[in-house]
Amino acid sequence: MVGVENVFWLRVFSSDDVVVTELPAPHEKSVEYEWNSQTSGGARYMTVNKKTSENPTWPINPQYLLKFDSSIFMKIIVRKVTGHFANEESKVGMMLTKPSLNEDSLPNTKVVNTKKNVNTNTNKKNQILRVLESTEKILETKQLNYEKIFRKLSYNHNEWVVESSYHNNYTASLFMYLNKIDSPITVIPTLQEYQSKYNFKLFIYSNKPIELISLNNEVKLSL
C-alpha cells in the first residue's frame, strides 16, 4: 500500500563477495487539484464518429511549469484520488511540452560575431571544444523570467510534445530523461473525455532537485 511505513529485511545470496549500499531517496514533488467544468478540457485529440481531430478545449486542463537546473531522470505520475475507478470510462493521461514564452520572459543576450576569430587551420577537435564552450555559455545565460511564462494555448506542428497513452481509468505515467537545456517544460494532466469531473494528484520523482509551479490561476472559460 502507498504511504505505509514498516520494517523489512533484505537478504542477498551470491557466489562471491558483494557490497550492498543504500541509494538516496528520490526528490519528490506532488500537488493535488481537480478536473471540473472549468478545468476538464479532455485529450488533445478527440475521436467522434471514427474521425480524429484536435480538441479545441484541451487548453483549459490544469497546467504546471516544471523547472530543473541539470540533466535529469524523472518519473511523472497522474492519479485519480476520487471516484469508483473500475467503473469509470474516462481514462487518465498527460502531455509534456514547452511553455509559451513572450519577449518579456526571454533573457537579454548579445549576439557576438565570431567570424574574425575563426582560424581556417583549426582542426575538428578544437571546433568541437569551441561548440561545447558556446553551448555552456548559452546555458549560463538562459535565465528566464518565470513570472512572464503563460499557459499553453496552442501547438505548432514542429513543437516538442510527449503524450502518454490513455489506457487506464486510474493512473498514467511517463519516464523521461531531459537535458538541462530542456528546462522548463509544461506538464498538463488530462482526462480522455471532455468535462469529466474528478480530483487528481500529480507526483514527480527525480534524481535531481526540481521546482513545480502552478499555472492554474489564469484559467478563464467562456462557452
Buried (B, 14 or more C-beta within 10 A) or exposed (E): EEEEEEEEEEEEEEEEEEEEEEEEEEBEBEBEBBBEEEBBBBBBEBEEEEEEEEBEBBBBBBBBBBBBEEBBEBBBBBBBEEBEBEEBEBBBBBBBBBBBBEEEBEEEEEEEEEEEEEEEEEEEEEEEEBEEEEEEEEBEEEEBEEEEBBBBEEBEEEEEBEBBEBEBBBBBBBEBEBEBEBBBBBBBBBBBBBBBBBBBBBBBBBBBEBEBBEBBEEBEEEE
